[in-house]
C-alpha cells in the first residue's frame, strides 16, 4: 500500500508492509541543502573546482557526465565522513517528529550513501578506487568501547568472525556476492530482491530512503509489498530471493529530489539496475522503534546503535551494543495479502533436443491465450508466450546477470526480470536500455504442436499452422 501522506502510521508499516512517500519531514530544507553543498565540496576535493562547477550547473543527476566513475566510492566516503553525525541527528528528528516515535527508540550506526551511475557507464569502471578506513570512526568506536566493555568484546568478536568468514568463503555454500554479480565493478552492482533480516539487520525496523537526486522508475528501489508476510526462500551465497517463486509486478516509486520513502525492510525489495540517463543519489538510514533483535544465524549482524536520548543530546560518542547472542528475535506473525505463487517447472525436452533445427517443445493446448511457458533444451532456456494467434519465443536468460525470467511478472505485454526489474517487451524483446535485449527465436505451430527454431530460419520450410 503506497501512501502519499505527511502522517506515517508506524503500526501499519510494521504489520502490513505499507510504505510512505513524504514531501515534508523534520529538518528537510536544512539537511537537504547541507547534503548538496557537501556533495559539491566532495566533487571539488576529488576532481577539482572546474568539475564541481559543471556538476553544480547541471545538477547531481548529471554527475556521470563530469565525475570519473572510478572515484565514485571515494565520493560516497567523503560524504559519509562529513555528514555522519548530521544524518544520525536527522534520523532521530524524523523518528521523533515525523514518525511520532515516543519513548526510547534506536538509530542504526550503519548509514549507506549510494551513487548509481547509468549502467552502461558504471560497468566500464576500471581500477575503482576504494577509500581507506576512517581513523576518526575507528577512534569513535574505541572511545565508545572504553566506556562499555560489552562494546569492546563485541568489536573483537566481529573481527574474529570476519576473519573466519574470509577463510570459509571458498566453501560452496558460503556468502559470495561476486558469483551473483558476475564480478561487475562495484559501481555497477545492484541489489537483488531481499529481506534485510537475511543479512542480519534487526527485526521490525523502519528504513528511511532519502532521494537526493536522479531517482526515477528506471533506477529506483523495487518493492514487492504483495509478498509481505510470507516466509521466502533465499540463496545463502547471494542472500537474495531463491529461484522458484513467481514475483508479482514490481513497484518502482519515482521520487522528486528531497522526497523521503519510508518502508519496512521486511518487505521484499531490491534495486532497479540503472537503465536511465541519470545518476541516482540516495541516502539510507534505519530506525528501530524498540530494542533491536536479530536472527542469530544470519551471516552478519548490525549490533551497534544510538539511542534516541543520546542523539537528542548529540552524544555521538555513546554507542549501544545489542549482541546477537542475547538480543534474538523473530519476524512478526502477519497475515499475507495474497498467496505465494510457485513458478511452474520448465518443460524439459529430450536431451537430444538442440536448437539448430525445428524442435517440438510442447502441444499447442499447453500454452493458453495470454499465457507463457518455460522450456528447457540442451542448449537453450526459452520463454514462450501466446500473443493473439501467434506464439513468440525468447531466451529467458536476462542479459544483465543471467537471472531466469520465468520467475518474473508478465503483464500481457512485458515480462519483468525478477532480479533487477528490467521490463522486456514480448513484441520484440527490447527493454528501456539498448544493451539489454532478449534473444528471439522463431516459434510456429504445426499439427497441434509448437515448434521452435533459430530466428531467421526459412519459415516457408515450416508452415505456421492455425491455432488449435
LOGU-78216 format. One record per residue (C-alpha): residue number from 1; residue in one letter; x, y, z. Coordinates in Angstrom, 3 decimals, m for minus. Layout:
<recs>
REC     k   r       east      north         up
REC   NUM   A          X          Y          Z
...
</recs>
This chain:
<recs>
REC     k   r       east      north         up
REC     1   X      0.000      0.000      0.000
REC     2   X      1.524      3.314     m1.110
REC     3   X      0.541      6.376      0.876
REC     4   X      1.448      9.909     m0.169
REC     5   X      0.984     11.405      3.257
REC     6   X      2.552     13.519      5.922
REC     7   X      1.315     11.172      8.675
REC     8   X      3.037      7.804      8.950
REC     9   X      1.218      5.010     10.747
REC    10   X      4.163      3.019     12.103
REC    11   X      1.890      0.172     13.212
REC    12   X      0.535     m0.132      9.676
REC    13   X      4.065     m0.002      8.282
REC    14   X      5.274     m2.795     10.581
REC    15   X      2.188     m5.012     10.435
REC    16   X      1.016     m4.547      6.843
REC    17   X      4.142     m3.581      4.935
REC    18   X      2.725     m0.193      3.931
REC    19   X      5.153      2.378      2.606
REC    20   X      5.011      6.157      2.552
REC    21   X      6.390      8.888      0.302
REC    22   X      6.865     12.100      2.255
REC    23   X      7.289     15.619      0.973
REC    24   X      7.546     17.122      4.440
REC    25   X      9.616     15.774      7.324
REC    26   X     11.882     17.066     10.066
REC    27   X     14.816     19.269      9.013
REC    28   X     14.061     18.821      5.308
REC    29   X     15.286     22.149      3.961
REC    30   X     18.250     22.491      6.295
REC    31   X     19.575     18.965      5.785
REC    32   X     18.918     18.777      2.053
REC    33   X     20.873     21.986      1.452
REC    34   X     23.723     20.704      3.598
REC    35   X     23.882     17.392      1.712
REC    36   X     24.013     19.133     m1.687
REC    37   X     26.687     21.586     m0.536
REC    38   X     28.790     18.777      0.936
REC    39   X     28.334     16.757     m2.244
REC    40   X     29.727     19.613     m4.341
REC    41   X     32.569     20.124     m1.860
REC    42   X     33.447     16.453     m2.295
REC    43   X     33.457     16.736     m6.075
REC    44   X     35.818     19.703     m5.814
REC    45   X     38.119     17.914     m3.350
REC    46   X     38.420     14.817     m5.533
REC    47   X     38.087     16.067     m9.116
REC    48   X     38.781     19.792     m8.935
REC    49   X     36.897     23.062     m8.896
REC    50   X     36.065     23.023    m12.613
REC    51   X     34.318     19.656    m12.245
REC    52   X     32.442     20.959     m9.221
REC    53   X     31.156     23.959    m11.171
REC    54   X     29.946     21.761    m14.044
REC    55   X     28.089     19.449    m11.654
REC    56   X     26.557     22.415     m9.820
REC    57   X     25.263     23.832    m13.109
REC    58   X     23.895     20.540    m14.469
REC    59   X     22.621     19.036    m11.182
REC    60   X     23.676     15.986     m9.199
REC    61   X     21.629     13.775    m11.518
REC    62   X     24.174     14.521    m14.276
REC    63   X     27.244     13.650    m12.199
REC    64   X     28.215     10.856    m14.607
REC    65   X     28.920     13.385    m17.357
REC    66   X     31.728     15.035    m15.419
REC    67   X     32.973     12.952    m12.485
REC    68   X     35.092      9.790    m13.032
REC    69   X     33.202      6.590    m12.269
REC    70   X     36.373      5.125    m10.749
REC    71   X     36.167      7.764     m7.980
REC    72   X     32.513      7.233     m7.016
REC    73   X     33.346      5.191     m3.902
REC    74   X     35.716      7.938     m2.747
REC    75   X     32.914     10.488     m3.091
REC    76   X     30.497      8.290     m1.123
REC    77   X     33.126      8.014      1.614
REC    78   X     33.729     11.779      1.614
REC    79   X     30.032     12.411      2.118
REC    80   X     29.743      9.839      4.880
REC    81   X     32.712     11.187      6.816
REC    82   X     31.379     14.737      6.809
REC    83   X     27.673     14.074      7.194
REC    84   X     27.562     11.072      9.504
REC    85   X     26.693     12.881     12.758
REC    86   X     24.243     15.188     10.992
REC    87   X     22.483     12.177      9.485
REC    88   X     22.260     10.436     12.850
REC    89   X     20.658     13.517     14.351
REC    90   X     18.378     13.988     11.329
REC    91   X     17.242     10.350     11.637
REC    92   X     16.418     10.941     15.297
REC    93   X     14.392     14.039     14.470
REC    94   X     12.490     12.207     11.702
REC    95   X     11.753      9.366     14.095
REC    96   X     10.560     11.618     16.874
REC    97   X      8.746     14.360     14.954
REC    98   X      7.719     12.813     11.636
REC    99   X      7.071      9.196     12.611
REC   100   X      5.862     10.093     16.089
REC   101   X      8.008      7.533     17.909
REC   102   X      7.572      8.091     21.629
REC   103   X      9.902      6.946     24.361
REC   104   X     13.226      5.316     23.552
REC   105   X     13.966      4.207     20.009
REC   106   X     17.216      3.473     18.200
REC   107   X     19.134      4.661     15.143
REC   108   X     21.434      2.218     13.363
REC   109   X     25.151      3.023     13.281
REC   110   X     25.126      1.964      9.617
REC   111   X     24.441      4.725      7.092
REC   112   X     24.544      3.989      3.372
REC   113   X     25.168      6.618      0.691
REC   114   X     24.643      5.243     m2.815
REC   115   X     25.654      6.919     m6.065
REC   116   X     24.485      4.832     m9.029
REC   117   X     25.662      5.832    m12.487
REC   118   X     23.817      4.699    m15.627
REC   119   X     24.759      1.044    m16.044
REC   120   X     26.469      1.463    m19.426
REC   121   X     28.929      3.870    m17.798
REC   122   X     29.255      2.091    m14.449
REC   123   X     30.163     m1.260    m15.998
REC   124   X     33.146      0.338    m17.742
REC   125   X     34.789      1.310    m14.448
REC   126   X     38.401      0.199    m14.322
REC   127   X     40.721      0.284    m11.304
REC   128   X     37.989      1.506     m8.981
REC   129   X     39.473      3.431     m6.072
REC   130   X     38.432      2.216     m2.631
REC   131   X     38.567      4.556      0.384
REC   132   X     40.852      3.872      3.315
REC   133   X     39.330      3.021      6.655
REC   134   X     38.326      6.082      8.609
REC   135   X     40.659      6.675     11.551
REC   136   X     38.061      9.031     13.002
REC   137   X     35.420      6.308     13.043
REC   138   X     37.826      3.773     14.491
REC   139   X     38.649      6.276     17.231
REC   140   X     34.944      6.865     17.850
REC   141   X     34.362      3.127     18.320
REC   142   X     37.408      2.735     20.569
REC   143   X     36.378      5.654     22.774
REC   144   X     32.861      4.270     22.999
REC   145   X     34.303      0.841     23.835
REC   146   X     36.336      2.394     26.654
REC   147   X     33.029      3.380     28.264
REC   148   X     31.388     m0.009     27.739
REC   149   X     33.352     m3.277     27.909
REC   150   X     30.476     m5.047     26.112
REC   151   X     31.136     m2.945     23.023
REC   152   X     34.844     m3.797     23.146
REC   153   X     34.079     m7.517     23.382
REC   154   X     31.611     m7.196     20.527
REC   155   X     34.123     m5.418     18.281
REC   156   X     36.754     m8.087     18.917
REC   157   X     34.199    m10.808     18.239
REC   158   X     33.176     m9.172     14.964
REC   159   X     36.809     m9.038     13.864
REC   160   X     37.317    m12.732     14.557
REC   161   X     34.088    m13.656     12.728
REC   162   X     35.165    m11.590      9.726
REC   163   X     38.482    m13.421      9.525
REC   164   X     36.707    m16.767      9.799
REC   165   X     34.284    m15.845      7.016
REC   166   X     37.137    m14.900      4.690
REC   167   X     38.735    m18.294      5.236
REC   168   X     35.461    m20.192      4.743
REC   169   X     34.279    m18.172      1.735
REC   170   X     35.726    m20.804     m0.594
REC   171   X     33.116    m23.242      0.696
REC   172   X     30.355    m23.960     m1.820
REC   173   X     27.627    m22.654      0.474
REC   174   X     29.399    m19.534      1.762
REC   175   X     28.283    m15.984      1.055
REC   176   X     29.964    m14.888     m2.168
REC   177   X     28.337    m11.934     m3.964
REC   178   X     30.912    m11.959     m6.776
REC   179   X     29.247    m15.012     m8.299
REC   180   X     25.865    m13.311     m8.418
REC   181   X     27.217    m10.034     m9.773
REC   182   X     29.488    m11.803    m12.277
REC   183   X     32.433     m9.789    m10.978
REC   184   X     30.996     m6.480    m12.203
REC   185   X     32.867     m3.486    m10.759
REC   186   X     31.361     m2.177     m7.540
REC   187   X     29.783      0.956     m9.112
REC   188   X     27.762     m1.267    m11.487
REC   189   X     26.286     m3.617     m8.884
REC   190   X     22.612     m3.606     m7.922
REC   191   X     20.900     m5.439     m5.069
REC   192   X     18.692     m8.372     m5.968
REC   193   X     15.375     m8.878     m4.109
REC   194   X     15.994     m9.466     m0.426
REC   195   X     14.679     m9.001      3.093
REC   196   X     17.127     m7.161      5.332
REC   197   X     16.956     m9.608      8.233
REC   198   X     18.519    m12.261      5.980
REC   199   X     21.725    m10.212      6.247
REC   200   X     21.402     m9.746      9.995
REC   201   X     19.581     m6.425     10.215
REC   202   X     17.139     m6.079     13.074
REC   203   X     13.532     m7.193     13.007
REC   204   X     10.798     m4.541     12.998
REC   205   X     12.971     m1.839     11.509
REC   206   X     11.989      1.276      9.566
REC   207   X     14.048      2.301      6.544
REC   208   X     14.444      5.962      5.626
REC   209   X     15.302      6.020      1.898
REC   210   X     16.061      9.620      1.004
REC   211   X     16.093     10.655     m2.663
REC   212   X     18.746     13.334     m3.124
REC   213   X     18.581     13.478     m6.928
REC   214   X     18.024     11.491    m10.110
REC   215   X     15.568      8.879     m8.785
REC   216   X     13.133      7.596    m11.424
REC   217   X     11.358      4.385    m12.385
REC   218   X     14.410      3.187    m14.299
REC   219   X     16.826      3.280    m11.347
REC   220   X     14.783      3.317     m8.137
REC   221   X     14.302      0.881     m5.282
REC   222   X     11.982     m2.006     m6.207
REC   223   X      9.321     m3.043     m3.697
REC   224   X      7.218     m6.209     m3.619
REC   225   X      4.598     m5.425     m0.950
REC   226   X      2.283     m8.196     m2.206
REC   227   X      4.557    m10.905     m0.776
REC   228   X      4.922     m9.163      2.599
REC   229   X      4.304    m11.627      5.422
REC   230   X      5.442    m14.711      3.513
REC   231   X      8.464    m16.743      4.525
REC   232   X     10.560    m16.629      1.365
REC   233   X     13.439    m18.936      0.458
REC   234   X     16.774    m17.277     m0.222
REC   235   X     20.135    m18.262     m1.664
REC   236   X     22.818    m18.190      1.080
REC   237   X     25.545    m17.421     m1.473
REC   238   X     23.952    m14.200     m2.721
REC   239   X     21.485    m13.513      0.148
REC   240   X     18.815    m12.771     m2.464
REC   241   X     15.484    m14.488     m3.005
REC   242   X     15.916    m18.017     m4.344
REC   243   X     14.573    m19.123     m7.740
REC   244   X     11.213    m20.858     m7.890
REC   245   X      8.889    m18.065     m6.692
REC   246   X      6.961    m16.017     m9.237
REC   247   X      7.290    m12.446     m8.068
REC   248   X      4.380    m10.029     m8.537
REC   249   X      4.593     m6.841    m10.553
REC   250   X      7.394     m4.720     m9.088
REC   251   X      6.542     m1.365     m7.534
REC   252   X      9.004      1.284     m8.722
REC   253   X      8.466      4.613     m6.939
REC   254   X      9.729      7.662     m8.826
REC   255   X     10.792     10.318     m6.325
REC   256   X     11.442     14.004     m6.681
REC   257   X     14.690     15.383     m5.209
REC   258   X     14.233     15.626     m1.455
REC   259   X     11.314     13.220     m1.142
REC   260   X     11.613     10.563      1.566
REC   261   X     10.477      6.962      1.122
REC   262   X      9.686      5.216      4.409
REC   263   X      9.230      1.434      4.263
REC   264   X      9.519     m1.773      6.233
REC   265   X     12.772     m3.606      5.353
REC   266   X     10.913     m6.892      5.898
REC   267   X      9.198     m6.049      2.608
REC   268   X     10.989     m7.833     m0.231
REC   269   X     12.953     m5.153     m2.057
REC   270   X     15.874     m4.709     m4.426
REC   271   X     17.428     m2.246     m6.860
REC   272   X     16.334     m1.400    m10.375
REC   273   X     19.526     m1.571    m12.419
REC   274   X     20.098      1.965    m13.639
REC   275   X     18.969      1.927    m17.266
REC   276   X     18.166      5.651    m17.157
REC   277   X     20.295      8.587    m18.274
REC   278   X     20.510      9.952    m14.723
REC   279   X     22.847      9.458    m11.804
REC   280   X     20.854      8.236     m8.829
REC   281   X     21.893      9.656     m5.437
REC   282   X     20.266      8.216     m2.313
REC   283   X     20.972      8.178      1.424
REC   284   X     19.580      5.359      3.551
REC   285   X     19.341      5.149      7.347
REC   286   X     17.430      2.870      9.701
REC   287   X     15.376      3.237     12.866
REC   288   X     14.076      0.650     15.258
REC   289   X     11.058      1.647     17.383
REC   290   X     12.053     m0.892     20.040
REC   291   X     15.114     m2.794     21.229
REC   292   X     16.823     m4.314     18.132
REC   293   X     16.610     m8.092     17.868
REC   294   X     18.174    m10.394     15.299
REC   295   X     18.213    m13.759     13.628
REC   296   X     21.309    m15.290     15.281
REC   297   X     22.033    m17.449     12.206
REC   298   X     22.458    m14.547      9.755
REC   299   X     25.969    m14.095      8.264
REC   300   X     26.305    m10.521      9.566
REC   301   X     24.741     m8.595     12.411
REC   302   X     24.237     m4.853     12.817
REC   303   X     24.551     m4.650     16.570
REC   304   X     25.696     m1.039     17.097
REC   305   X     23.053      1.627     17.650
REC   306   X     22.446      5.099     19.047
REC   307   X     19.594      5.660     21.461
REC   308   X     17.153      8.491     20.873
REC   309   X     18.105     10.001     24.240
REC   310   X     21.769     10.185     23.294
REC   311   X     21.074     11.654     19.872
REC   312   X     18.715     14.216     21.332
REC   313   X     21.690     15.456     23.353
REC   314   X     24.005     14.996     20.324
REC   315   X     26.110     12.472     22.205
REC   316   X     27.635     10.837     19.138
REC   317   X     30.341      9.060     21.113
REC   318   X     27.822      6.955     23.027
REC   319   X     27.138      3.724     21.119
REC   320   X     24.892      0.968     22.420
REC   321   X     25.627     m2.661     21.579
REC   322   X     22.887     m5.261     21.165
REC   323   X     24.751     m8.543     20.793
REC   324   X     23.029    m11.078     18.528
REC   325   X     23.641    m13.831     21.095
REC   326   X     21.500    m12.030     23.670
REC   327   X     19.080     m9.985     21.585
REC   328   X     17.474    m12.666     19.480
REC   329   X     14.083    m12.321     17.882
REC   330   X     11.814    m13.473     15.118
REC   331   X      9.629    m11.901     12.491
REC   332   X      6.147    m10.679     13.260
REC   333   X      3.326    m13.065     12.539
REC   334   X      1.328    m11.115      9.977
REC   335   X     m1.328    m12.220      7.526
REC   336   X     m0.028    m12.221      3.927
REC   337   X     m2.052    m10.195      1.459
REC   338   X     m2.053    m12.817     m1.302
REC   339   X     m0.955    m16.433     m1.731
REC   340   X      2.611    m17.076     m2.798
REC   341   X      2.917    m18.402     m6.339
REC   342   X      5.496    m21.042     m7.106
REC   343   X      6.923    m20.903    m10.607
REC   344   X      5.768    m23.906    m12.669
REC   345   X      8.589    m26.255    m13.587
REC   346   X     10.000    m25.736    m17.043
REC   347   X      9.059    m28.232    m19.749
REC   348   X     12.136    m30.397    m20.246
REC   349   X     12.695    m31.551    m23.802
REC   350   X     14.714    m34.724    m24.515
REC   351   X     18.454    m34.361    m24.016
REC   352   X     18.987    m34.655    m27.747
REC   353   X     16.763    m31.643    m28.436
REC   354   X     19.039    m28.838    m29.545
REC   355   X     18.209    m25.608    m31.288
REC   356   X     19.676    m25.626    m34.749
REC   357   X     16.730    m27.281    m36.404
REC   358   X     12.995    m27.157    m35.636
REC   359   X     12.340    m28.683    m32.197
REC   360   X      8.923    m29.725    m30.938
REC   361   X      8.655    m28.239    m27.475
REC   362   X      5.049    m28.849    m26.394
REC   363   X      1.473    m29.383    m27.515
REC   364   X     m0.387    m26.243    m28.593
REC   365   X     m3.013    m26.756    m25.886
REC   366   X     m0.346    m26.382    m23.179
REC   367   X      0.095    m22.685    m23.984
REC   368   X     m3.130    m20.825    m23.273
REC   369   X     m4.104    m17.461    m24.698
REC   370   X     m2.160    m14.778    m22.848
REC   371   X     m0.132    m17.437    m21.086
REC   372   X      3.541    m18.325    m21.050
REC   373   X      5.661    m21.434    m20.711
REC   374   X      9.269    m22.065    m19.768
REC   375   X     11.046    m24.670    m21.850
REC   376   X     14.479    m26.225    m21.300
REC   377   X     16.506    m27.511    m24.229
REC   378   X     20.017    m28.878    m24.156
REC   379   X     21.477    m25.616    m25.396
REC   380   X     18.813    m23.010    m24.560
REC   381   X     16.314    m21.910    m21.923
REC   382   X     13.232    m20.467    m23.576
REC   383   X     10.145    m18.473    m22.654
REC   384   X      7.125    m18.988    m24.909
REC   385   X      4.244    m16.510    m24.934
REC   386   X      0.974    m16.710    m26.861
REC   387   X      0.028    m13.299    m28.254
REC   388   X     m3.217    m13.401    m30.231
REC   389   X     m2.846    m16.042    m32.911
REC   390   X      0.919    m16.043    m32.716
REC   391   X      3.428    m17.721    m30.444
REC   392   X      6.662    m15.865    m29.699
REC   393   X      9.792    m17.346    m28.159
REC   394   X     12.729    m15.696    m26.446
REC   395   X     15.676    m16.715    m24.363
REC   396   X     14.510    m16.388    m20.783
REC   397   X     18.035    m15.604    m19.566
REC   398   X     18.218    m11.912    m18.678
REC   399   X     21.257    m10.457    m20.471
REC   400   X     22.069     m8.308    m17.427
REC   401   X     23.140    m11.033    m14.957
REC   402   X     21.602    m14.216    m16.332
REC   403   X     18.582    m14.259    m13.981
REC   404   X     15.777    m16.620    m15.082
REC   405   X     12.815    m14.606    m16.366
REC   406   X     10.446    m17.478    m15.605
REC   407   X     10.188    m16.071    m12.060
REC   408   X      9.260    m12.596    m13.288
REC   409   X      5.859    m10.935    m13.605
REC   410   X      4.152    m10.964    m17.028
REC   411   X      1.537     m8.287    m17.631
REC   412   X      0.450     m9.318    m21.128
REC   413   X      2.898     m7.099    m22.977
REC   414   X      6.088     m7.190    m20.880
REC   415   X      7.958     m9.646    m18.715
REC   416   X      9.871     m8.199    m15.753
REC   417   X     13.231     m9.558    m14.682
REC   418   X     12.827    m10.830    m11.091
REC   419   X     16.403     m9.802    m10.338
REC   420   X     16.601     m6.103    m11.108
REC   421   X     13.309     m5.038    m12.623
REC   422   X     14.164     m4.681    m16.319
REC   423   X     10.954     m4.929    m18.381
REC   424   X     11.191     m6.730    m21.728
REC   425   X      8.611     m6.340    m24.487
REC   426   X      7.216     m9.633    m25.769
REC   427   X      6.652     m7.927    m29.100
REC   428   X     10.350     m7.609    m29.959
REC   429   X     12.375     m8.497    m26.826
REC   430   X     13.530     m4.919    m26.291
REC   431   X     13.892     m3.077    m22.987
REC   432   X     14.457      0.512    m21.972
REC   433   X     18.207      0.035    m22.478
REC   434   X     19.839     m0.788    m25.813
REC   435   X     22.319     m3.074    m24.038
REC   436   X     19.576     m5.389    m22.792
REC   437   X     17.526     m7.200    m25.404
REC   438   X     16.236    m10.769    m25.307
REC   439   X     17.431    m13.169    m27.972
REC   440   X     14.485    m14.038    m30.206
REC   441   X     13.643    m17.421    m31.728
REC   442   X     11.183    m18.400    m34.430
REC   443   X      8.156    m20.235    m32.991
REC   444   X      5.411    m21.812    m35.051
REC   445   X      2.539    m24.265    m34.679
REC   446   X      2.030    m27.354    m36.755
REC   447   X     m0.113    m30.474    m36.303
REC   448   X     m1.253    m29.353    m32.848
REC   449   X      2.249    m28.742    m31.529
REC   450   X      4.573    m25.805    m31.009
REC   451   X      7.984    m25.861    m32.644
REC   452   X     10.941    m23.535    m32.127
REC   453   X     13.976    m22.882    m34.303
REC   454   X     16.648    m20.181    m34.538
REC   455   X     15.384    m16.825    m35.726
REC   456   X     15.996    m16.057    m39.379
REC   457   X     15.298    m19.616    m40.472
REC   458   X     13.303    m20.065    m43.660
REC   459   X      9.730    m20.013    m42.414
REC   460   X      8.478    m21.454    m45.706
REC   461   X     10.049    m24.783    m44.810
REC   462   X      7.967    m24.908    m41.648
REC   463   X      4.498    m23.543    m42.412
REC   464   X      2.668    m21.983    m39.500
REC   465   X     m0.442    m23.902    m38.593
REC   466   X     m3.556    m22.252    m37.275
REC   467   X     m4.153    m22.274    m33.536
REC   468   X     m5.863    m25.356    m32.110
</recs>
